[in-house]
Amino acid sequence: MKRKRRVKILATLGPSSSEEQIIQQLYEAGADTFRINMSHSSHDTMRELIARIRRVEKNVGYPIGILADLQGPKHRLGTFVDEKISINAGDIIVLDSNPEPGDNTRVFLPHPEVMAALKPGHRLLVDDGRATLIVESCAEGSVTAKVISGSSLSNRKGVSLPDTELKTSSLTKKDLADLDAILKEDVDWVALSFVQRPEDLAEMRRICRGRVGVLAKIEKPQAVEKLDDIIELADCIMVARGDLGVELPLESVPAIQKQIVRKCRRAGIPVIVATQMLESMITSPVPTRAEVSDVATAVYEGADAVMLSAESAAGKYPVEAVSTMSAIARNVEQDPNYPGIINAQRPEPKATGADAISLAVRQIAETLNLSAVVCYTATGSTGLRTARERPTTPILALSPIPETARRLTLVWGLHSVITPDAKDLDEMVDKACHIAFEEGFANPGDRVIISAGVPLRTPGSTNMLRIAYVDSDGMGGI
């Protein structure tokens, strides 16, 4: 299905959208890749969702990406005798290793790795920041903290640690079990939650061994501080603004979002803006004006994809949420100011032959007003380089490898098509022109530009470009 927009939509599946018919409606409304949240999905649920997505993929005839999102470490308080206590600023409370229910003076913190890493001055944000504690002193098996703000603490509320770097891995036992199950299935991306350091990604890559794309979720201050190193090891980045907005001042999140998007664009890896984009559509058929502006801002920044979470997973209007997000993106991209804004943020090409070819492809396509850029890409690298240029000309990414085509459904501007490799350059030109014609990107008499790595299937070897006419039969002529 030819989309009339470049930015992609990542839609989360859940109780409101797990049936095959709804998944197909979400795809037709504009979803390009589907997210399975392993925080709420058993292995059996995951397998069934994957099977349904692949049946929809077969029905529509186009590749569909699947992202499995690992839960990551979750830190929670223990319980209280009366389930809840009242607190006031200045109160002192001890967090300890005693599993007995707590009271107004103490509570169980069932995470020895957290207890070992906390230091005086570190903050603990409880219940998404509704209560803030600050560590005053640490002892063996306990931490004494002062209440800074908040009115209550209750059973098993989540604890965020914005100042504390944990020495343990971001992969929990649950994550490792989930990852083992995921890697046996037809999944294209795996997201690692609560990344703190590049070593977290290195561990993930060792386990995955290239079988899936590795996505790093940026939701902790420690990850922002080490962003450049994390980008080097990641295949994709997600700006996970929910937890980021808990662990950092809310007013700093928009600037961090822009910083992350621009660094990813420079590096040429996909970047997703996520969380609460159309939050009101969980219960309302229309979004707020502020939410529309939020989605539009991500599109103007040149993000590869925007994501729906509860809106599509558990909301009353999942299909409408996808349709609305798609309409916002289309309208932004039709704004006469949009190309200028995108161009102003375009990164300089790296000093490689492949980057030089990709730059030339964009410049030629725009100068000659060509109908389409057609890139042959086995590993995805040619497609990524072409998308990094953010051309105004539509891009077709042709790949003989279904896994590559599916992974590229998350990348800005790429219309992915699975097709067998060409045998030689003449067939490459004919195939490119024919597919551009068949997919509605070019008419007889139009010209397209073709880029590829020759010999074909040579990773990272983008080294060829050709301009071709689409003849009256929808084939190619140089």
C-alpha positions in Angstrom: 0.0 0.0 0.0 1.5 3.3 -1.1 1.5 5.7 1.8 1.1 9.4 1.2 3.6 10.3 3.9 7.2 9.6 4.8 7.2 9.3 8.6 6.2 5.8 9.8 3.7 4.8 12.5 4.5 2.2 15.1 1.3 0.9 16.8 1.2 -1.1 20.0 -1.1 -4.1 20.1 -3.1 -5.0 23.2 -6.6 -5.9 24.4 -8.2 -3.3 22.0 -6.3 -4.4 19.0 -5.3 -8.1 19.2 -7.8 -9.6 16.8 -6.6 -10.2 13.2 -9.4 -8.1 11.7 -8.4 -5.1 13.9 -4.7 -5.5 13.1 -5.6 -5.4 9.4 -7.7 -2.3 10.0 -4.8 -0.7 11.8 -2.5 -1.4 8.9 -5.0 0.0 6.4 -5.4 3.1 8.6 -1.7 3.7 8.5 0.3 1.5 10.9 3.6 0.3 9.4 5.1 -1.7 12.2 3.4 -3.3 15.2 4.8 -3.3 18.8 4.3 -6.2 21.2 4.8 -5.1 24.8 6.3 -8.0 26.7 5.4 -6.3 30.0 1.8 -7.4 29.3 2.3 -10.3 26.9 2.9 -14.0 27.7 4.9 -16.1 25.3 1.8 -17.7 24.0 0.1 -14.3 23.5 3.2 -13.0 21.7 3.3 -16.0 19.3 -0.4 -15.6 18.5 0.0 -11.9 17.8 3.0 -12.6 15.5 1.0 -15.3 13.6 -1.9 -12.8 13.1 0.4 -10.0 11.9 2.0 -12.4 9.4 -1.4 -13.5 8.1 -2.4 -9.8 7.7 1.0 -9.3 5.9 0.1 -12.1 3.5 -3.4 -10.6 2.9 -2.1 -7.1 2.1 0.9 -8.2 0.1 3.4 -5.8 1.7 6.1 -6.4 4.4 5.0 -5.5 8.0 7.6 -5.0 10.8 7.2 -6.4 14.3 8.9 -4.9 17.4 9.0 -6.9 20.7 9.6 -4.5 23.6 11.3 -6.1 26.7 10.0 -5.0 30.1 13.4 -4.2 31.6 14.1 -3.8 35.4 11.1 -2.7 37.4 11.8 -1.4 40.9 9.0 -1.3 43.4 8.4 -0.7 47.1 7.1 -3.6 49.3 3.8 -3.5 51.1 2.4 -1.6 54.1 0.4 -3.0 57.0 -2.5 -0.7 56.1 -1.7 -0.8 52.3 -1.0 3.0 52.4 0.7 5.6 54.6 0.4 9.4 54.6 3.7 11.4 54.3 4.7 15.0 54.7 7.8 16.9 53.6 10.5 16.5 56.1 9.4 13.0 57.3 12.1 10.3 57.6 11.5 6.8 56.3 13.9 3.8 56.2 14.0 1.5 53.2 15.4 -1.8 54.2 15.7 -5.5 53.4 13.1 -6.7 55.9 10.2 -8.3 53.9 7.7 -7.6 56.7 4.9 -5.1 55.8 6.0 -1.5 56.4 4.6 1.4 58.4 5.1 5.2 58.8 8.8 4.6 59.7 10.0 1.9 57.3 9.2 -0.1 54.2 10.8 -3.1 52.4 12.8 -2.3 49.2 13.2 -5.7 47.6 16.1 -4.8 45.3 19.6 -5.4 46.9 21.3 -4.1 43.7 19.5 -0.7 44.3 20.3 -0.7 48.0 24.0 -1.2 47.1 24.1 1.6 44.5 22.3 4.3 46.5 24.4 7.1 48.0 23.5 10.2 50.1 22.0 12.8 48.0 20.4 10.4 45.5 16.7 10.9 44.8 14.0 8.2 44.7 10.9 9.1 42.7 7.9 7.0 43.8 4.8 6.4 41.8 5.9 8.3 38.6 7.3 11.1 40.7 4.2 11.8 42.8 6.5 11.4 45.8 10.1 12.3 46.1 12.6 11.0 48.7 16.2 11.9 49.1 18.8 9.6 50.6 20.4 10.9 53.8 22.5 8.0 54.9 23.2 4.4 53.9 24.0 1.4 56.1 24.3 -2.4 55.5 20.8 -3.5 54.3 19.1 -0.2 54.8 18.8 3.4 53.5 17.5 6.4 55.4 15.6 8.9 53.3 13.8 12.2 53.8 10.5 13.0 52.2 10.9 16.0 49.9 7.4 16.0 48.4 4.3 13.9 48.2 1.3 13.0 50.3 1.3 9.2 50.4 3.1 5.9 49.7 1.2 2.7 49.0 1.8 -0.9 48.2 4.2 -1.9 45.4 4.5 1.5 43.8 7.3 1.9 41.3 10.5 3.6 42.2 12.7 5.6 39.7 16.3 6.3 40.3 17.4 9.4 38.3 20.8 9.8 40.1 21.8 6.2 40.5 23.7 4.1 38.0 23.1 0.4 38.7 25.9 -2.0 38.1 23.6 -4.7 37.0 22.5 -5.4 33.5 19.4 -3.9 31.9 18.4 -7.4 31.0 16.5 -9.1 33.8 15.8 -12.9 34.2 12.3 -12.2 32.7 13.9 -10.3 29.8 16.3 -13.1 29.1 13.5 -15.7 29.0 11.4 -13.4 26.8 14.3 -12.7 24.5 15.0 -16.5 24.1 11.3 -16.9 23.1 11.4 -13.9 20.8 14.4 -15.0 18.9 12.7 -18.2 17.9 9.9 -16.3 16.3 9.5 -14.1 13.2 10.3 -10.8 14.9 12.3 -7.9 13.3 13.2 -5.6 16.2 13.8 -6.0 19.9 13.7 -3.0 22.2 15.9 -2.9 25.3 14.3 -0.9 28.2 16.1 1.3 30.7 19.4 1.4 28.9 22.0 3.0 31.1 25.3 2.5 29.3 26.6 1.1 26.0 27.6 -2.1 27.7 23.9 -2.9 28.0 23.6 -2.9 24.2 26.8 -4.9 23.7 25.3 -7.7 25.9 22.1 -7.6 23.9 24.0 -7.8 20.6 26.0 -10.8 21.8 22.8 -12.6 22.5 20.9 -11.6 19.3 23.8 -12.2 16.9 22.3 -10.1 14.1 19.0 -12.0 14.1 17.0 -8.9 14.9 17.5 -5.2 15.0 18.5 -3.9 18.4 16.5 -0.8 19.6 17.7 1.2 22.6 15.0 3.1 24.6 16.3 6.3 26.0 14.5 6.9 29.2 17.2 7.5 31.8 19.5 10.4 32.4 22.5 8.1 32.4 21.6 7.1 28.8 21.3 10.7 27.7 24.8 11.4 29.1 26.2 8.5 27.1 24.0 9.0 24.0 26.8 9.1 21.4 28.2 5.7 22.5 24.8 4.2 22.7 23.9 5.4 19.2 27.1 3.7 17.9 25.9 0.3 19.2 22.2 0.6 18.4 20.3 -0.2 15.2 17.5 2.2 16.2 16.7 4.6 19.1 13.5 5.4 20.8 12.8 8.6 22.7 10.8 7.1 25.5 9.4 10.3 26.9 7.3 8.7 29.7 10.0 7.5 32.0 12.4 10.2 30.7 9.9 12.8 31.9 9.8 11.2 35.4 13.6 11.0 35.8 14.4 14.4 34.3 12.6 17.7 34.7 9.6 17.8 32.4 10.7 21.1 30.9 14.0 19.5 29.7 12.4 16.7 27.7 11.5 18.7 24.5 15.2 19.8 24.1 16.4 16.2 24.8 14.0 14.9 22.2 15.4 17.3 19.6 19.0 16.4 20.6 18.3 12.7 20.2 16.5 13.0 16.9 19.2 15.2 15.3 22.1 12.9 16.6 20.3 9.9 15.1 19.7 11.6 11.8 23.5 12.5 11.7 24.3 8.8 12.4 21.8 7.6 9.9 19.9 5.2 12.2 16.2 5.3 12.7 14.7 7.3 15.6 11.2 6.9 17.1 9.4 9.5 19.2 7.1 7.7 21.6 4.7 8.0 24.6 1.5 10.0 25.2 1.4 11.4 21.6 -2.4 11.1 21.4 -3.1 10.2 25.0 -6.6 11.6 25.1 -7.7 9.3 22.3 -7.6 6.4 24.8 -11.1 7.6 25.8 -11.9 10.3 23.2 -12.4 9.9 19.4 -10.5 13.2 18.8 -7.2 14.4 20.2 -6.4 17.7 21.9 -4.8 20.5 19.9 -1.7 20.2 22.0 -1.4 16.5 21.1 -1.7 17.3 17.4 1.1 19.9 17.7 3.2 17.3 19.6 2.9 14.8 16.7 3.6 17.5 14.2 6.7 18.6 16.0 8.2 15.1 15.7 7.4 15.0 12.0 8.9 18.5 11.4 12.1 17.3 13.2 12.5 14.4 10.7 11.9 11.5 13.1 11.6 8.2 11.3 8.5 7.1 13.2 6.0 8.2 15.8 4.5 5.7 18.2 1.1 4.9 19.7 1.1 3.1 23.1 -2.2 2.7 25.1 -4.0 4.7 22.4 -3.9 1.6 20.1 -3.4 -1.1 22.7 -6.1 -0.4 25.2 -8.0 2.6 24.1 -11.6 2.8 22.8 -10.5 4.1 19.4 -7.4 2.3 18.2 -8.1 2.6 14.4 -9.1 6.2 14.8 -5.9 7.0 16.7 -3.8 5.5 13.8 -5.9 7.4 11.2 -5.5 10.6 13.1 -1.8 10.3 13.5 -1.4 9.5 9.8 -3.6 12.5 8.8 -1.4 14.8 11.0 1.8 13.5 9.4 0.4 13.8 5.9 -0.7 17.4 6.5 2.7 18.4 8.0 4.6 16.9 5.0 2.4 18.8 2.6 3.3 22.1 4.3 5.3 24.3 1.9 7.7 25.0 4.8 8.3 21.3 5.5 11.1 20.7 3.0 13.0 23.8 4.1 12.8 22.7 7.8 14.0 19.2 6.9 16.8 20.5 4.7 18.1 22.9 7.4 18.6 19.9 9.7 20.2 17.6 7.0 23.5 16.1 8.2 26.7 16.3 6.3 27.6 13.0 4.5 30.4 10.9 5.9 33.6 10.6 3.9 32.7 7.3 2.2 31.9 6.3 -1.3 28.5 5.0 -0.2 27.5 8.3 1.4 28.7 10.3 -1.6 26.6 8.1 -3.9 23.5 8.6 -1.6 24.1 12.4 -1.6 24.4 12.4 -5.4 21.2 10.3 -5.7 19.2 12.9 -3.7 20.7 15.9 -5.5 20.1 14.4 -9.0 16.6 13.2 -8.2 15.6 16.7 -6.9 17.4 18.6 -9.6 15.9 16.6 -12.5 12.5 16.2 -10.7 12.6 12.5 -11.0 9.6 10.4 -10.1 11.3 8.0 -7.7 14.5 6.8 -6.1 14.8 3.0 -6.4 17.4 1.4 -4.1 18.4 -2.2 -4.1 19.2 -3.2 -0.5 20.0 -6.7 0.8 21.2 -5.7 4.3 19.3 -2.4 4.5 22.4 -0.2 4.4 21.6 1.4 1.0 18.0 2.0 2.1 19.2 3.6 5.4 21.7 5.9 3.6 19.1 7.0 1.1 16.6 7.8 3.8 19.3 9.7 5.8 19.3 12.2 3.0 15.5 12.9 3.5 14.9 13.5 -0.3 11.7 15.1 -1.5 11.5 12.3 -4.1 9.7 9.1 -3.1 11.9 6.1 -2.2 11.4 2.5 -3.1 13.5 0.0 -1.2 13.7 -3.3 -3.1 15.1 -6.3 -1.2 15.2 -10.1 -1.9 15.3 -10.7 1.9 11.9 -10.5 3.7 13.6 -9.7 7.0 15.4 -6.7 5.6 12.2 -5.4 3.9 10.3 -5.7 7.2 12.9 -4.0 9.2 12.9 -1.1 6.8 9.2 -0.5 7.4 10.3 1.6 10.4 12.6 3.9 8.3 11.5 7.3 7.1 10.3 7.5 3.5 11.1 3.9 2.5 8.4 2.0 0.6 9.6 -1.6 1.0 9.0 -4.3 -1.6 10.2 -7.9 -1.5 11.5 -9.0 -4.9 14.1 -11.5 -6.2 17.5 -10.1 -7.0 18.3 -9.0 -10.5 20.7 -11.2 -12.5 22.5 -8.3 -14.1 22.4 -4.5 -14.6 19.9 -4.6 -17.4 17.5 -6.6 -15.4 18.1 -4.3 -12.4 17.0 -1.3 -14.5 14.0 -3.1 -15.9 12.9 -4.4 -12.5 13.3 -1.0 -10.9 11.2 0.7 -13.5 8.6 -2.0 -13.6 8.1 -1.9 -9.8 8.0 1.9 -9.7 5.3 1.7 -12.3 3.4 -1.1 -10.6 3.5 0.5 -7.2 2.2 3.8 -8.6 5.4 5.9 -8.2 6.1 6.5 -11.9 4.2 6.6 -15.2 5.4 5.8 -18.7 7.7 8.5 -19.8 8.8 9.4 -16.3 12.4 8.9 -15.1 13.7 7.2 -12.0 17.1 7.0 -10.4 18.5 3.6 -9.3 21.1 3.0 -6.6 22.7 -0.2 -5.5 25.8 -2.0 -4.3 27.5 -3.9 -7.1 28.1 -6.9 -6.8 24.6 -7.3 -5.4 24.3 -8.4 -1.8 27.7 -7.0 -0.9 27.0 -5.4 2.5 27.6 -1.6 2.7 28.8 -1.3 -0.9 26.5 1.4 -2.3 28.6 2.3 -5.3 26.3 2.6 -8.4 23.6 5.0 -9.7 21.7 4.9 -13.0 19.0 7.2 -14.4 16.3 5.3 -16.5 13.1 6.1 -18.3 9.9 4.1 -17.7 8.8 3.0 -21.1 5.2 2.4 -22.3 5.3 -1.2 -21.0 6.4 0.0 -17.5 9.9 -1.3 -18.1 13.2 0.5 -18.3 15.2 2.3 -20.8 18.5 4.2 -20.1 
